[in-house]
Amino acid sequence: MKINVTYDNDLLDCDLICIPDRLGGQIEILAQDYLDWLPPDDLDYDWMIINGKKVLSKNTTGFVRWLNQFYCDSDERAYIIQQNTQRDPAIMGIDF
């Protein structure tokens, strides 16, 4: 199932991902769970340094990796189809 991923409702800069169909009905809940999930500081997981501070990077790559780690089986993986594209209104979407 294809999903539009936007940030701050920027519909002109969208990422398109594919997730297992069985996750489609709960994608908004999963997106919120991802935002609520914060790994410990010592885990090397999408951290970046901004103005000298270590912060978690909430991005599409991290979201897909999180889905694969916690919700996908080895034979059905989430993946990024395209990044930095225009949102397709015919495809369901989530916004971070």
C-alpha positions as CSV (number, residue, x, y, z in Angstrom):
1,M,0.0,0.0,0.0
2,K,1.3,3.4,-1.0
3,I,1.3,6.2,1.6
4,N,2.2,9.9,1.2
5,V,4.4,11.2,4.0
6,T,4.5,15.0,4.5
7,Y,6.1,17.2,7.2
8,D,4.3,20.4,8.4
9,N,1.6,19.9,5.8
10,D,4.1,20.8,2.9
11,L,2.2,19.1,0.1
12,L,4.8,20.1,-2.5
13,D,7.6,18.2,-0.7
14,C,6.3,14.7,0.0
15,D,7.8,11.3,0.4
16,L,6.1,8.2,-1.0
17,I,6.4,5.0,0.9
18,C,5.1,1.5,0.5
19,I,3.9,-0.5,3.6
20,P,2.4,-3.9,4.0
21,D,-1.4,-3.8,3.2
22,R,-2.2,-5.1,6.7
23,L,-0.8,-1.9,8.2
24,G,-2.7,0.5,6.1
25,G,-5.8,0.7,8.3
26,Q,-3.7,1.8,11.3
27,I,-1.1,4.0,9.6
28,E,-2.2,7.2,11.5
29,I,-1.9,5.4,14.8
30,L,1.5,4.0,13.8
31,A,2.7,7.5,12.8
32,Q,1.7,8.8,16.2
33,D,3.3,5.9,17.9
34,Y,6.5,6.7,16.0
35,L,6.4,10.3,17.2
36,D,5.8,9.2,20.8
37,W,8.7,6.7,20.6
38,L,12.0,8.1,21.5
39,P,15.0,5.7,21.7
40,P,17.6,6.1,24.5
41,D,20.5,8.5,24.0
42,D,23.0,5.7,23.7
43,L,21.2,4.0,20.8
44,D,22.6,5.0,17.4
45,Y,19.3,5.7,15.7
46,D,18.7,8.7,13.5
47,W,20.4,11.2,15.8
48,M,21.9,14.4,14.5
49,I,23.7,17.3,16.0
50,I,22.0,20.7,15.7
51,N,23.6,23.7,17.3
52,G,25.7,21.5,19.4
53,K,22.8,19.4,20.8
54,K,22.0,15.8,20.0
55,V,18.4,15.5,18.7
56,L,16.3,12.8,17.2
57,S,15.7,13.2,13.5
58,K,12.1,12.4,12.7
59,N,12.3,11.6,9.0
60,T,10.9,9.2,6.5
61,T,14.0,6.9,6.5
62,G,13.7,6.6,10.3
63,F,9.9,6.0,10.1
64,V,10.4,3.2,7.6
65,R,13.2,1.7,9.6
66,W,11.0,1.8,12.7
67,L,8.1,0.2,10.9
68,N,10.4,-2.6,9.7
69,Q,11.9,-3.1,13.1
70,F,8.7,-3.3,15.1
71,Y,5.8,-4.1,12.7
72,C,7.0,-5.8,9.6
73,D,7.9,-9.4,9.0
74,S,11.0,-10.3,7.2
75,D,9.1,-11.2,4.0
76,E,7.1,-8.0,3.9
77,R,9.0,-4.8,4.4
78,A,8.2,-1.1,4.3
79,Y,10.3,0.9,1.9
80,I,10.7,4.4,0.3
81,I,9.4,4.6,-3.3
82,Q,10.3,8.3,-3.9
83,Q,11.4,11.3,-1.9
84,N,10.9,15.0,-2.4
85,T,7.9,14.8,-4.8
86,Q,4.5,16.3,-4.9
87,R,1.7,14.7,-2.8
88,D,-0.7,12.6,-4.7
89,P,-4.2,13.4,-3.5
90,A,-5.4,10.0,-4.6
91,I,-3.1,8.2,-2.1
92,M,-3.7,8.1,1.7
93,G,-1.2,10.2,3.7
94,I,0.2,11.0,7.0
95,D,1.8,14.3,8.3
96,F,4.5,14.7,10.9
